[in-house]
Amino acid sequence: MSERQRNDFKRLFLGIDERLLFRAAMDGSLRDCPVRGLAWRYLLATLPAGVPLKRVSTLVDQTIAARREYMALREKHCIDPRTSGESLDISLANPLSQDANSPWSEFFEFEELREEIKRDLMRLHPGHDFFSGARVQETMERILFVWCKLHPNLSYRQGMHELLAPLYHVLETEAAEAAAAPGSQSEEQHERHEPGRAAASFAGAGQELGQLRQLRVMLDLGGAEADAYALFDRLMGQMGSWFEVGPRVVRASAGVRSPPATPLLRKCAHIQHVLLPKVDAPLHSRLLALEVEPQLYLLRWLRLLFGREFHLEDVKLIWDALFAHGQGLQLVDHLALAMLLYVRSALLALDHPSVLQRLLKFPPIEDVHALVERALHLQRILSAHERPPPTPQTPPAPTASSATAVPMLAPPRAT
């Protein structure tokens, strides 16, 4: 592994204050972190919850167990009878067999699913060499296919591959860096022959042998696929309902508005029609007057966690904060608000088609972390507004300035 991976691992995972990792994720300090994937695994709780980060051996044990579990699932669900003929029952290994237990029967049943995933992966991040490689596409296809086999009620929805992409990219590139570091191939032999020296060089005099070897296990290139599956599974556990499909929403101009039919549609409506008026009533009124329905732009923003609105490296920075903020991706709502306020001037000045174009083709942002900070500021404002004030002993006489209001943010600079 590389020297910078050792250093960041010691700084973020072996320190006395584990809150340092969460602060680093929230303040943008993980931008160039070479163990970001390990941080994400802890923030999304694919590593054991409640286990101190410095107890590396426990984290490694859980990682190894999860990798074995995934490999068993892959072996079960990714059988290709075209290449597994020698290990299959001859009476069943026949493409013309009508037996329900024939591997060909299952292969043909899910061939359409495989082809749909492949088509989406072929279009993933065009121009990015990493995602155009055959090995990477095959790996991501297996991850998505296994997950869909285990979740037949939801199965595959367009966009899931775009959520997997940053997860796998982070884990694969970090594991590749660790494997390519000078001397990495000889580290195991070095530890075996000089354990005391190896441990001391990594964690200081008196440190037991193990942490160096354990970090290498966590960054093993052969485990990136299984680790990416675990991250994707955890992420979908929080936002799987956002991919549910329901009946179309009645437009506002049609009269009485019917309640949104799916959790994500309700979330979109809540952002535009409940939260936005509290921080920018004029902007909300403008979108209402133009009949800009929230799902027209928010479905993509939220379902892909802003993956199409920003460059990949900026998306990772946003995800650092989303994962660290808490369960349920609660910061998503406020980040969407911050984005609306960022293009406020344009939205107030443009007509309906141009407004939608602006929202679906978000302008470049020089410092995306400033957007994250604004989202956190909005979250604090709205939380304070919703919190009931303490009951005073003697209620003061009402004054004109005591009306409840959410402070309005200064409008962003024009884009």
C-alpha positions in Angstrom: 0.0 0.0 0.0 1.1 3.6 -0.5 2.6 5.8 2.2 -0.3 8.3 1.9 -2.8 5.4 2.5 -0.9 4.4 5.6 -0.8 8.0 6.9 -4.5 8.7 6.3 -5.5 5.4 7.8 -3.6 6.3 11.0 -5.0 9.8 11.0 -8.7 8.9 10.4 -9.1 5.4 11.8 -6.5 4.9 14.6 -6.9 8.3 16.4 -8.4 8.8 19.8 -11.4 10.8 18.6 -13.4 8.9 16.0 -15.5 12.0 15.3 -12.6 13.2 13.3 -13.7 10.9 10.4 -17.2 12.4 10.4 -15.9 15.9 10.6 -13.5 15.2 7.7 -16.4 13.9 5.6 -18.6 16.9 6.4 -15.9 19.6 5.8 -14.6 18.4 2.5 -11.3 16.9 3.9 -11.8 13.6 2.2 -11.4 15.1 -1.3 -8.0 13.5 -1.9 -8.2 10.9 0.8 -6.7 7.6 -0.4 -8.9 5.5 2.0 -12.2 7.2 1.2 -13.7 3.8 0.3 -12.9 2.6 3.8 -14.5 5.8 5.2 -17.6 5.2 3.2 -17.9 1.7 4.5 -17.8 2.9 8.0 -20.2 5.8 7.4 -22.7 3.6 5.6 -22.3 1.0 8.4 -21.1 -1.9 6.2 -18.4 -2.2 8.8 -19.6 -3.2 12.3 -21.6 -0.5 14.0 -20.4 0.5 17.4 -17.0 -1.0 16.9 -14.2 1.5 17.6 -12.3 2.2 14.4 -9.0 1.4 16.0 -10.1 -2.2 16.6 -8.9 -3.0 13.1 -9.0 -6.7 13.6 -12.7 -6.7 14.2 -13.3 -4.6 11.1 -11.1 -7.0 9.0 -13.0 -10.1 10.3 -16.3 -8.6 9.3 -14.9 -7.6 5.9 -13.6 -11.1 5.2 -17.0 -12.6 6.2 -18.9 -10.2 3.9 -16.6 -10.9 1.0 -17.1 -14.7 1.4 -20.9 -14.2 1.6 -20.9 -12.2 -1.6 -18.7 -14.7 -3.4 -21.2 -17.4 -2.4 -24.0 -15.4 -3.8 -22.1 -14.7 -7.0 -21.4 -18.4 -7.5 -25.1 -19.2 -6.9 -26.6 -16.5 -9.1 -24.1 -15.9 -11.9 -23.8 -19.4 -13.4 -23.3 -19.3 -17.1 -24.1 -22.7 -18.5 -22.2 -21.9 -21.7 -18.9 -21.9 -19.7 -19.9 -24.3 -16.9 -20.9 -27.4 -18.8 -18.3 -29.7 -17.2 -19.5 -29.0 -13.7 -23.2 -29.4 -14.5 -25.5 -32.4 -14.5 -25.5 -33.7 -18.1 -29.2 -34.4 -18.0 -30.0 -30.7 -17.2 -27.2 -28.9 -19.0 -29.1 -28.8 -22.2 -30.4 -25.6 -23.7 -33.5 -27.4 -25.0 -34.3 -28.9 -21.6 -37.8 -28.1 -20.2 -36.8 -29.0 -16.7 -37.3 -26.1 -14.3 -34.1 -27.0 -12.5 -32.0 -26.7 -15.7 -29.4 -23.9 -15.4 -30.4 -22.9 -18.9 -34.0 -22.3 -17.8 -32.8 -19.7 -15.3 -30.3 -18.3 -17.7 -32.9 -17.6 -20.4 -35.3 -16.2 -17.8 -32.9 -13.5 -16.7 -31.1 -12.9 -20.0 -33.3 -9.8 -20.6 -32.3 -8.4 -17.2 -28.6 -8.9 -18.1 -29.0 -7.2 -21.4 -30.7 -4.2 -19.8 -27.9 -3.8 -17.3 -25.3 -4.2 -20.1 -26.9 -1.5 -22.2 -26.9 1.0 -19.4 -23.3 0.2 -18.5 -22.2 0.8 -22.1 -23.5 4.3 -21.8 -22.1 5.0 -18.4 -19.8 8.0 -18.1 -18.8 8.2 -21.8 -15.3 9.5 -22.1 -14.2 8.1 -18.8 -11.6 5.4 -19.5 -12.2 3.6 -16.2 -15.8 2.7 -17.0 -15.3 1.8 -20.6 -13.1 -1.2 -19.7 -14.6 -4.7 -20.3 -13.5 -6.0 -16.9 -15.0 -3.1 -15.0 -18.3 -3.4 -16.9 -18.4 -7.1 -16.3 -17.8 -6.6 -12.6 -20.5 -4.0 -12.2 -22.9 -6.1 -14.2 -22.3 -9.0 -11.7 -22.9 -6.7 -8.7 -26.1 -5.3 -10.1 -27.3 -8.7 -11.3 -26.8 -10.4 -7.9 -28.5 -7.6 -6.1 -31.5 -7.7 -8.4 -31.8 -11.5 -8.0 -32.0 -10.9 -4.2 -34.5 -8.1 -4.6 -37.0 -9.3 -7.2 -39.8 -7.0 -6.1 -37.7 -4.0 -7.1 -35.2 -5.7 -9.5 -33.3 -3.3 -11.8 -34.3 0.3 -12.4 -32.5 2.6 -14.8 -30.1 4.7 -12.7 -29.0 2.1 -10.3 -25.8 1.6 -12.3 -25.0 5.3 -11.8 -25.2 4.9 -8.1 -22.9 1.9 -8.2 -20.4 3.7 -10.3 -18.8 6.1 -7.7 -18.8 3.4 -5.1 -16.9 0.9 -7.3 -14.6 3.6 -8.8 -13.5 4.6 -5.3 -12.9 1.1 -4.0 -11.2 -0.2 -7.2 -8.8 2.8 -7.6 -7.8 2.8 -4.0 -7.1 -0.9 -4.0 -5.1 -0.5 -7.3 -3.1 2.2 -5.7 -2.3 0.0 -2.7 -1.3 -2.9 -5.0 0.9 -0.7 -7.2 2.8 1.0 -4.3 6.5 0.3 -4.3 7.3 -2.7 -2.2 3.7 -3.7 -1.6 4.2 -7.2 -3.0 7.0 -7.8 -0.6 5.3 -6.4 2.5 3.8 -9.7 3.6 7.2 -11.4 3.5 8.8 -8.4 5.3 6.2 -8.7 8.1 6.7 -12.4 8.3 10.5 -12.1 8.7 10.7 -8.8 10.7 7.3 -8.5 12.5 8.5 -6.1 15.2 10.1 -3.7 12.7 7.0 -3.7 10.4 4.7 -3.0 13.3 6.8 -0.2 14.7 7.2 1.5 11.4 3.5 1.7 11.0 2.0 2.3 14.4 4.9 3.1 16.7 7.1 1.2 19.1 5.3 -1.4 21.1 2.4 -1.8 18.6 1.5 -5.4 18.0 1.9 -6.9 14.5 -1.3 -6.8 12.6 -2.5 -3.3 11.7 -0.3 -3.1 8.6 -1.4 -6.5 7.4 -5.0 -5.8 8.2 -5.0 -2.6 6.3 -3.7 -4.4 3.3 -6.6 -6.9 3.6 -9.1 -4.0 3.7 -7.5 -2.6 0.5 -7.2 -5.9 -1.3 -7.8 -5.5 -5.0 -9.5 -8.9 -5.1 -12.1 -7.7 -2.5 -13.2 -4.5 -4.3 -16.1 -6.2 -6.1 -17.5 -7.6 -2.8 -17.0 -4.4 -0.9 -18.7 -2.4 -3.7 -21.7 -4.8 -3.5 -21.9 -4.3 0.3 -21.8 -0.5 -0.1 -24.4 -0.6 -2.9 -26.7 -2.9 -0.9 -26.5 -0.6 2.1 -27.2 2.5 0.0 -30.2 0.9 -1.7 -31.4 -0.1 1.8 -31.8 3.6 2.4 -33.1 4.7 -1.0 -34.6 1.6 -2.6 -38.1 3.0 -2.2 -37.0 6.0 -4.4 -37.0 3.7 -7.3 -40.6 2.6 -6.9 -42.9 3.4 -9.8 -46.4 4.6 -9.3 -49.2 6.3 -11.3 -48.6 9.7 -12.7 -49.2 12.8 -10.6 -52.1 15.1 -11.5 -50.8 18.5 -12.6 -51.7 21.6 -10.6 -53.5 23.1 -13.5 -56.0 20.2 -13.6 -57.6 21.3 -10.4 -57.3 19.6 -7.0 -53.8 18.1 -6.7 -53.8 14.4 -5.9 -51.3 13.2 -3.3 -48.0 11.9 -4.8 -48.1 8.1 -5.1 -44.6 7.1 -4.3 -42.1 8.0 -1.5 -39.8 9.8 -3.9 -42.7 11.8 -5.4 -43.8 12.8 -1.9 -40.2 13.8 -1.1 -40.1 16.0 -4.3 -43.3 17.7 -3.4 -42.1 18.3 0.2 -38.9 20.0 -1.0 -40.6 22.3 -3.5 -43.9 23.0 -1.8 -43.1 22.8 1.9 -39.4 23.6 2.4 -38.8 26.0 -0.4 -41.5 28.5 0.7 -39.9 28.7 4.1 -36.6 29.9 2.7 -37.6 31.7 -0.5 -41.3 32.3 -1.0 -40.9 34.4 -4.1 -39.0 31.6 -5.8 -41.6 29.1 -4.8 -44.3 31.3 -6.2 -42.5 31.7 -9.5 -42.1 27.9 -10.0 -45.8 27.6 -9.1 -46.8 30.2 -11.6 -44.8 28.5 -14.3 -46.3 25.2 -13.4 -42.9 23.6 -12.9 -43.7 20.3 -11.2 -41.1 19.2 -8.7 -40.7 15.7 -10.1 -39.6 17.1 -13.5 -36.2 17.8 -12.1 -36.0 16.5 -8.6 -36.6 12.8 -9.6 -33.2 12.8 -11.3 -31.5 14.9 -8.7 -32.5 12.7 -5.8 -32.6 9.3 -7.4 -29.1 9.6 -8.7 -27.9 11.5 -5.7 -26.9 14.4 -8.0 -24.7 12.2 -10.0 -25.6 13.8 -13.3 -25.4 17.4 -12.1 -21.7 17.4 -11.1 -18.4 15.9 -12.2 -17.5 12.6 -10.6 -15.0 14.0 -8.2 -17.5 16.6 -7.0 -20.2 13.9 -6.6 -17.8 12.0 -4.3 -17.4 15.1 -2.2 -21.1 15.5 -1.9 -21.6 11.9 -1.0 -19.0 12.3 1.8 -21.3 14.7 3.5 -24.5 12.8 2.7 -23.2 9.6 4.2 -21.7 11.3 7.2 -24.8 13.4 8.0 -26.9 10.5 9.1 -29.2 7.6 8.3 -31.8 8.2 5.6 -29.7 10.6 3.6 -31.5 13.5 5.3 -29.2 16.1 3.9 -30.5 15.4 0.3 -33.5 17.7 0.8 -31.4 20.7 1.9 -28.8 20.2 -0.9 -31.6 20.3 -3.4 -32.8 23.6 -1.8 -29.2 25.0 -1.9 -29.1 24.1 -5.7 -32.4 25.9 -6.3 -31.1 29.0 -4.5 -27.8 28.9 -6.4 -29.7 29.4 -9.7 -32.4 31.7 -8.2 -31.7 34.7 -10.4 -32.0 32.6 -13.6 -35.2 30.9 -12.4 -36.9 34.2 -11.6 -36.0 35.7 -15.0 -36.6 32.8 -17.4 -39.7 31.3 -19.0 -40.9 27.7 -18.4 -38.9 25.9 -21.0 -35.7 27.7 -20.1 -36.3 27.2 -16.4 -36.5 23.4 -16.9 -33.4 23.5 -19.1 -31.5 25.4 -16.3 -32.6 22.8 -13.7 -31.8 19.8 -15.9 -28.4 21.3 -17.0 -27.0 22.6 -13.8 -24.2 25.2 -14.2 -20.7 24.4 -13.2 -19.8 25.2 -9.6 -16.2 26.2 -8.7 -16.4 24.9 -5.2 -19.0 22.3 -4.7 -18.3 22.1 -0.9 -19.7 25.7 -0.6 -23.0 24.2 -1.8 -22.7 21.5 0.9 -22.1 24.2 3.5 -25.1 26.1 2.3 -27.2 22.9 2.6 -26.0 22.5 6.2 -26.9 26.1 6.9 -30.4 25.6 5.5 -30.8 22.5 7.5 -29.9 24.3 10.7 -32.3 27.2 9.8 -35.3 24.9 9.1 -34.6 22.7 12.2 -34.6 25.8 14.4 -37.8 27.0 12.8 -39.6 23.7 13.4 -38.3 23.4 17.0 -41.0 24.8 19.4 -39.7 27.7 21.5 -39.4 27.2 25.3 -42.4 28.3 27.3 -41.5 31.4 29.3 -42.6 31.9 32.8 -44.3 35.2 32.0 -45.3 35.4 28.3 -44.0 38.7 26.9 -46.4 41.1 25.1 -46.5 40.4 21.4 -44.6 42.8 19.2 -44.4 43.4 15.5 -40.9 41.9 15.4 -41.8 38.7 17.3 -43.5 37.0 14.3 -42.1 33.6 13.5 -40.1 33.6 10.3 -37.3 31.7 8.7 -34.4 34.0 7.9 -34.0 34.6 4.2 -30.6 33.8 2.7 -28.9 36.4 0.6 -29.5 35.5 -3.0 -26.5 33.8 -4.7 -24.5 35.6 -7.3 -25.9 35.3 -10.8 -24.9 32.4 -13.0 
